[in-house]
Amino acid sequence: MSEKLTVSYMALLAITWLTVKVTASEVSQFPRDLDVLRGANATMFCKFPLLQDTVDVRWWKDSEKTLLVKDDRRQFTLERGRGSLVLWNVKVADSGMYYCVARYQERYLGKGNGTRLSVFALPTPLEIVPIGGFSSPRKLQCKTAGFYPEKIEIVWQRNNKQIHTGAENTTIKKVGGLYEAISSLEVTQSTWGKDIYTCLVMHVSLTVPAVFSYIQEQGKM
């Protein structure tokens, strides 16, 4: 076999090997789960073992019937071996499953395994509002800011000791998909100097409980 034929044969083998590799390759996504606070940016990646820049990567959201298109809140990038989707200033409505699909020279390479985006909204700042003036029984209401997702836990303390009875919690769904929680606690008039009532809120968006305190002085509410 001549040197020219040998080179041509090796080139043909390389092309054949690349075609087999591309056809059998698996397209993957990362991260699998992406937790982001409302208003931040979210970035997800689509990976494929191909180095050519001519790979076409498209994205879609599971709840939508059409492919995502670039706008002022979506950006698509393509590098050798991977593509990415960036969502700017994420909203609660952006939560969901996102998938990518890769094609090379009109050939289907594969679909990503999906990225689950969860957008959290903080329940802070908190406030405590006294209800009922000087009448008896009196109440304190602990109110949250708009938060997401819905599950939340609110507990009360009096002078650093947890109160197990007398509280009533209500969660309201607001416009825009956010929730607001109100915890009402019946209290009695302090018989000595000061009582410190503390509202503690636990939510998936918080690394530590949110805390707000109210000081009840004798004869005052």
Backbone torsions as a table, in degrees:
resi	resn	phi	psi	omega
1	MET	NA	129.2	-178.1
2	SER	-70.0	163.5	-179.6
3	GLU	-62.2	-38.3	-179.5
4	LYS	-65.2	-42.3	178.9
5	LEU	-67.5	-36.0	179.7
6	THR	-63.1	-44.4	178.3
7	VAL	-61.7	-43.3	-179.8
8	SER	-64.2	-39.1	-179.1
9	TYR	-66.8	-42.1	179.0
10	MET	-65.6	-37.6	178.1
11	ALA	-64.8	-39.4	178.5
12	LEU	-64.7	-40.6	177.7
13	LEU	-63.0	-39.6	-179.7
14	ALA	-64.5	-42.6	179.5
15	ILE	-65.4	-42.9	179.3
16	THR	-62.1	-43.9	-179.9
17	TRP	-63.2	-41.2	179.6
18	LEU	-64.8	-40.7	180.0
19	THR	-63.2	-43.5	178.9
20	VAL	-63.7	-43.1	-179.2
21	LYS	-62.8	-43.3	-179.1
22	VAL	-65.5	-43.5	-178.2
23	THR	-64.4	-38.6	-175.3
24	ALA	-90.1	-4.3	-173.9
25	SER	-70.9	156.4	179.1
26	GLU	-109.5	130.9	175.6
27	VAL	-89.4	134.1	-178.0
28	SER	-131.9	163.4	178.8
29	GLN	-126.1	152.5	171.9
30	PHE	-153.9	150.0	-3.8
31	PRO	-74.8	164.6	177.5
32	ARG	-72.3	-39.6	177.7
33	ASP	-125.4	135.8	-176.8
34	LEU	-133.0	112.6	179.4
35	ASP	-104.8	123.9	-174.9
36	VAL	-137.1	141.3	175.0
37	LEU	-77.1	145.3	178.4
38	ARG	-55.1	133.6	179.9
39	GLY	95.8	-14.3	177.4
40	ALA	-87.6	-176.3	178.2
41	ASN	-107.8	147.5	-179.8
42	ALA	-123.0	132.7	-180.0
43	THR	-126.7	130.9	176.2
44	MET	-130.9	154.3	-171.1
45	PHE	-124.5	149.5	175.7
46	CYS	-120.8	120.6	-173.3
47	LYS	-112.1	138.5	176.3
48	PHE	-144.9	146.9	-173.6
49	PRO	-84.2	37.9	-178.2
50	LEU	-119.1	137.7	-175.4
51	LEU	-96.7	-10.9	-178.8
52	GLN	-67.5	144.0	178.1
53	ASP	-80.2	-5.8	-175.2
54	THR	-87.8	6.6	175.9
55	VAL	-70.1	136.5	179.8
56	ASP	-104.1	122.0	-179.6
57	VAL	-116.9	125.2	177.7
58	ARG	-118.8	156.1	-178.0
59	TRP	-128.7	150.3	171.6
60	TRP	-150.7	157.5	176.8
61	LYS	-100.4	139.6	-172.3
62	ASP	-57.5	-33.8	-176.4
63	SER	-84.5	-5.5	-179.3
64	GLU	-109.6	151.6	-173.1
65	LYS	-96.6	-5.4	-178.1
66	THR	-123.4	159.9	176.9
67	LEU	-67.0	148.8	177.7
68	LEU	-72.1	143.8	179.1
69	VAL	-121.0	156.9	-178.6
70	LYS	-69.9	135.9	173.4
71	ASP	-149.4	-163.4	-175.4
72	ASP	-72.7	-7.6	178.5
73	ARG	-119.1	0.2	-179.9
74	ARG	-128.0	135.0	178.1
75	GLN	-134.6	134.2	178.6
76	PHE	-113.8	135.0	175.3
77	THR	-128.0	154.7	-179.7
78	LEU	-138.6	122.5	175.9
79	GLU	-122.5	177.0	176.7
80	ARG	-69.5	116.9	176.7
81	GLY	94.1	-10.3	178.7
82	ARG	-163.3	156.2	172.7
83	GLY	-124.8	165.8	-179.0
84	SER	-142.7	155.7	173.7
85	LEU	-122.8	125.9	177.7
86	VAL	-114.8	127.0	174.3
87	LEU	-108.1	120.8	-178.8
88	TRP	-91.3	144.7	173.4
89	ASN	48.4	61.7	-172.3
90	VAL	-64.5	148.9	177.6
91	LYS	-116.3	165.3	178.7
92	VAL	-57.3	-37.4	-178.5
93	ALA	-65.4	-15.2	178.5
94	ASP	-76.8	-11.8	-179.9
95	SER	-59.9	143.1	178.3
96	GLY	149.0	-173.7	179.7
97	MET	-94.1	132.0	178.1
98	TYR	-118.1	140.1	-179.3
99	TYR	-129.9	151.0	173.1
100	CYS	-117.8	155.5	173.4
101	VAL	-134.7	137.8	-177.3
102	ALA	-117.4	138.9	177.1
103	ARG	-132.1	147.5	178.7
104	TYR	-133.3	115.6	-178.0
105	GLN	52.1	51.9	178.7
106	GLU	65.9	11.6	178.8
107	ARG	-106.3	136.4	179.6
108	TYR	-74.4	123.2	177.7
109	LEU	-94.3	-37.1	-179.4
110	GLY	154.6	171.3	-179.9
111	LYS	-115.3	143.8	177.7
112	GLY	-68.3	160.7	-178.9
113	ASN	-82.6	1.3	173.1
114	GLY	97.0	147.4	172.9
115	THR	-125.9	123.0	178.8
116	ARG	-91.7	113.4	178.7
117	LEU	-95.4	124.2	175.5
118	SER	-117.7	118.8	-179.9
119	VAL	-101.4	121.3	-178.0
120	PHE	-103.2	145.4	172.5
121	ALA	-120.5	129.1	-176.6
122	LEU	-69.8	142.3	177.1
123	PRO	-82.8	5.5	-178.9
124	THR	-98.0	156.5	4.6
125	PRO	-79.2	154.5	176.0
126	LEU	-94.1	161.0	171.3
127	GLU	-147.1	148.3	174.4
128	ILE	-115.6	127.0	-177.5
129	VAL	-118.3	125.0	175.6
130	PRO	-75.8	136.2	-178.5
131	ILE	-120.9	134.3	172.7
132	GLY	103.2	-2.1	178.5
133	GLY	58.9	-129.6	-178.1
134	PHE	-97.7	5.4	179.5
135	SER	-74.2	166.8	-178.6
136	SER	-127.3	135.5	0.4
137	PRO	-78.5	156.5	177.1
138	ARG	-104.5	161.2	-179.3
139	LYS	-132.9	152.6	166.8
140	LEU	-116.7	135.8	176.9
141	GLN	-113.9	124.1	174.2
142	CYS	-98.5	120.0	-176.4
143	LYS	-115.4	137.9	176.9
144	THR	-97.1	165.6	167.3
145	ALA	-80.8	174.8	178.3
146	GLY	-64.9	129.0	-176.0
147	PHE	-134.1	167.8	176.7
148	TYR	-160.9	139.9	2.7
149	PRO	-77.1	-176.2	-167.6
150	GLU	-69.8	-36.6	-172.4
151	LYS	-63.0	127.9	-178.8
152	ILE	-152.3	154.3	178.1
153	GLU	-130.9	132.3	179.5
154	ILE	-126.5	128.3	176.1
155	VAL	-129.4	156.3	-179.9
156	TRP	-114.2	150.3	171.4
157	GLN	-129.3	147.3	171.8
158	ARG	-122.3	116.7	-176.9
159	ASN	53.0	45.0	176.4
160	ASN	71.4	12.5	175.8
161	LYS	-116.9	132.7	-174.8
162	GLN	-66.3	139.2	176.1
163	ILE	-97.4	125.9	-173.9
164	HIS	-101.5	-14.0	-179.4
165	THR	-133.7	162.8	173.8
166	GLY	93.0	-0.5	-179.3
167	ALA	-107.2	142.0	177.2
168	GLU	-128.2	122.0	-175.6
169	ASN	-106.9	137.9	178.5
170	THR	-133.1	135.4	176.9
171	THR	-116.9	131.4	-177.3
172	ILE	-120.3	135.4	175.0
173	LYS	-87.3	128.2	-176.7
174	LYS	-103.0	171.1	175.8
175	VAL	-63.8	136.2	-180.0
176	GLY	96.8	1.7	175.6
177	GLY	90.0	-2.4	178.8
178	LEU	-83.7	163.8	178.0
179	TYR	-120.8	155.4	175.4
180	GLU	-132.7	135.4	-179.4
181	ALA	-116.3	141.8	176.2
182	ILE	-129.3	126.7	176.3
183	SER	-115.0	119.7	-178.6
184	SER	-104.9	128.3	-177.4
185	LEU	-122.3	125.9	174.7
186	GLU	-78.6	132.8	-178.8
187	VAL	-130.2	162.0	176.5
188	THR	-112.5	157.5	-178.1
189	GLN	-65.6	135.9	-179.6
190	SER	-64.7	134.4	179.0
191	THR	-97.7	-1.4	176.1
192	TRP	-138.8	-174.6	-171.1
193	GLY	-37.4	-72.9	-173.9
194	LYS	-143.9	143.3	168.7
195	ASP	-117.0	134.6	178.4
196	ILE	-107.1	114.5	176.7
197	TYR	-99.1	129.9	-177.0
198	THR	-124.2	132.8	176.0
199	CYS	-103.3	125.0	178.6
200	LEU	-116.1	130.7	-177.1
201	VAL	-120.3	126.9	177.0
202	MET	-111.2	130.1	-178.5
203	HIS	-151.2	152.3	-176.1
204	VAL	-61.2	-23.6	-179.3
205	SER	-79.1	-9.1	-176.1
206	LEU	-106.3	135.5	175.4
207	THR	-80.9	-28.4	174.0
208	VAL	-134.1	155.8	-179.5
209	PRO	-59.6	143.7	171.9
210	ALA	-81.0	140.8	-172.6
211	VAL	-131.4	137.8	173.0
212	PHE	-144.0	136.4	-175.1
213	SER	-120.7	153.3	178.0
214	TYR	-133.6	131.8	-179.8
215	ILE	-100.3	120.3	176.6
216	GLN	-101.0	115.6	179.0
217	GLU	-94.3	157.3	-178.2
218	GLN	-57.6	125.0	178.3
219	GLY	77.7	5.5	-179.3
220	LYS	-129.0	148.3	177.4
221	MET	-151.5	NA	NA
